[in-house]
Amino acid sequence: MADTDPRTPQELSDFADDLLQKLQEKFETLTNQLTLRMEEMGTSIEDLQKDVTDLMVQAGIENNNRNL
């Protein structure tokens, strides 16, 4: 065993608590990053829909599907 391995039940408990805390923090960070990227993707899709609609208007194509 390495010198840093827990040797007592309390050390093991502290180690497990610390590990779970670090995992929770990483999960929250990843969740926040994913949420931000999804919001950015939503904005990009809305911009793309507007651009397609504008191009259709310029080409004289009627947009029968408003929820493109």
C-alpha positions as a printed NumPy array, in Angstrom:
array([[  0.   ,   0.   ,   0.   ],
       [  1.125,   3.56 ,  -0.634],
       [  1.934,   5.863,   2.273],
       [ -1.163,   7.955,   1.528],
       [ -3.583,   5.024,   1.646],
       [ -6.112,   5.278,   4.495],
       [ -5.188,   3.042,   7.439],
       [ -8.052,   3.576,   9.869],
       [-11.816,   3.557,   9.416],
       [-11.876,   7.341,   9.992],
       [ -9.176,   7.904,   7.367],
       [-11.118,   5.713,   4.955],
       [-14.3  ,   7.641,   5.679],
       [-12.526,  10.985,   5.193],
       [-10.958,   9.71 ,   1.975],
       [-14.36 ,   8.581,   0.654],
       [-15.983,  11.904,   1.621],
       [-13.213,  13.844,  -0.122],
       [-13.474,  11.687,  -3.227],
       [-17.255,  12.095,  -3.39 ],
       [-16.929,  15.868,  -2.938],
       [-14.408,  16.076,  -5.799],
       [-16.66 ,  13.957,  -8.023],
       [-19.651,  16.169,  -7.221],
       [-17.672,  19.317,  -8.056],
       [-16.524,  17.839, -11.373],
       [-20.066,  16.734, -12.185],
       [-21.403,  20.231, -11.452],
       [-18.693,  21.786, -13.622],
       [-19.502,  19.443, -16.504],
       [-23.23 ,  20.071, -16.081],
       [-22.672,  23.833, -16.239],
       [-20.475,  23.493, -19.322],
       [-23.033,  21.281, -21.04 ],
       [-25.863,  23.688, -20.225],
       [-23.879,  26.616, -21.625],
       [-23.07 ,  24.736, -24.823],
       [-26.689,  23.709, -25.276],
       [-27.772,  27.334, -24.904],
       [-25.134,  28.373, -27.463],
       [-26.347,  25.652, -29.834],
       [-29.947,  26.83 , -29.404],
       [-28.911,  30.364, -30.298],
       [-27.001,  29.098, -33.337],
       [-30.003,  27.103, -34.514],
       [-32.285,  30.126, -34.118],
       [-29.81 ,  32.229, -36.127],
       [-29.663,  29.545, -38.816],
       [-33.467,  29.382, -39.005],
       [-33.622,  33.161, -39.428],
       [-30.965,  33.05 , -42.16 ],
       [-32.821,  30.287, -44.027],
       [-36.075,  32.241, -43.777],
       [-34.352,  35.394, -45.055],
       [-32.863,  33.451, -47.985],
       [-36.247,  31.959, -48.813],
       [-37.801,  35.44 , -48.822],
       [-35.019,  36.722, -51.077],
       [-35.544,  33.782, -53.434],
       [-39.294,  34.392, -53.484],
       [-40.089,  31.067, -51.856],
       [-43.087,  31.095, -49.567],
       [-42.343,  29.674, -46.126],
       [-45.353,  27.498, -45.291],
       [-43.581,  25.996, -42.307],
       [-43.077,  28.847, -39.825],
       [-41.502,  26.483, -37.262],
       [-38.696,  25.505, -39.587]])
